[in-house]
Amino acid sequence: MDPQQQLNKDAKLCTRWALGLTFLFVLLFPGVMFLTGYQYTLSFFKGWTYLAFGWLIIAGICIIVGPVVEFVREKKERDTI
């Protein structure tokens, strides 16, 4: 497959995932809780905040470690050839 075609295919996939997760986490989940009249407690808010920070830390680690792992793999492949 042509690299440009693969890039376009991957970009479309990532865009769909980003829009889907945005809809789910920003609109659908809080919207359902709002429409049912759920009362946010302090402990619920703390839990939600901890979950968000945990998600950010995991995402940051993946963003930092992922390219390093790819670089090391490519370097090993070039060295063995």
C-alpha positions as CSV (number, residue, x, y, z in Angstrom):
1,M,0.0,0.0,0.0
2,D,1.2,3.5,-0.8
3,P,2.4,5.3,2.3
4,Q,0.2,8.3,1.6
5,Q,-2.9,6.1,1.3
6,Q,-2.0,4.4,4.6
7,L,-1.5,7.7,6.2
8,N,-4.9,8.9,5.0
9,K,-6.5,5.7,6.2
10,D,-5.0,6.0,9.6
11,A,-5.9,9.7,9.9
12,K,-9.6,8.8,9.2
13,L,-9.5,6.1,11.8
14,C,-8.0,8.4,14.4
15,T,-10.5,11.1,13.6
16,R,-13.4,8.7,14.0
17,W,-12.1,7.5,17.4
18,A,-11.4,11.1,18.6
19,L,-14.9,12.3,17.6
20,G,-16.5,9.2,19.1
21,L,-14.7,9.4,22.4
22,T,-15.4,13.2,22.6
23,F,-19.1,12.6,22.0
24,L,-19.1,9.8,24.6
25,F,-17.1,11.5,27.4
26,V,-18.1,15.2,26.9
27,L,-21.7,14.9,25.8
28,L,-23.4,11.6,26.3
29,F,-22.2,10.5,29.7
30,P,-22.5,13.9,31.5
31,G,-25.8,14.5,29.5
32,V,-27.4,11.4,30.8
33,M,-26.4,12.2,34.4
34,F,-27.7,15.8,34.0
35,L,-31.1,14.6,32.5
36,T,-31.6,12.1,35.3
37,G,-31.1,14.8,38.0
38,Y,-28.0,13.1,39.5
39,Q,-26.6,15.2,42.3
40,Y,-22.8,15.4,42.2
41,T,-21.2,14.7,45.5
42,L,-17.8,15.8,46.6
43,S,-16.5,12.2,46.6
44,F,-17.9,11.6,43.1
45,F,-16.2,14.8,41.9
46,K,-12.9,13.8,43.5
47,G,-13.1,10.3,41.9
48,W,-13.8,11.8,38.5
49,T,-10.9,14.2,38.9
50,Y,-8.5,11.4,39.9
51,L,-9.7,9.4,36.9
52,A,-9.0,12.3,34.6
53,F,-5.5,12.9,36.0
54,G,-4.8,9.2,35.8
55,W,-5.9,9.1,32.2
56,L,-3.7,12.1,31.5
57,I,-0.6,10.5,33.1
58,I,-1.1,7.2,31.2
59,A,-1.6,9.2,27.9
60,G,1.5,11.2,28.6
61,I,3.6,8.1,29.3
62,C,2.3,6.5,26.0
63,I,3.1,9.6,24.0
64,I,6.6,9.7,25.4
65,V,7.5,6.0,25.4
66,G,5.8,5.0,22.1
67,P,8.2,6.9,19.8
68,V,11.2,5.8,21.8
69,V,10.2,2.2,21.4
70,E,9.6,2.6,17.7
71,F,13.0,4.3,17.3
72,V,14.8,1.5,19.1
73,R,13.0,-1.2,17.0
74,E,13.9,0.6,13.8
75,K,17.5,1.0,14.9
76,K,17.8,-2.7,15.7
77,E,16.3,-3.6,12.3
78,R,18.8,-1.3,10.5
79,D,21.7,-2.8,12.5
80,T,20.8,-6.4,11.6
81,I,20.5,-5.7,7.9
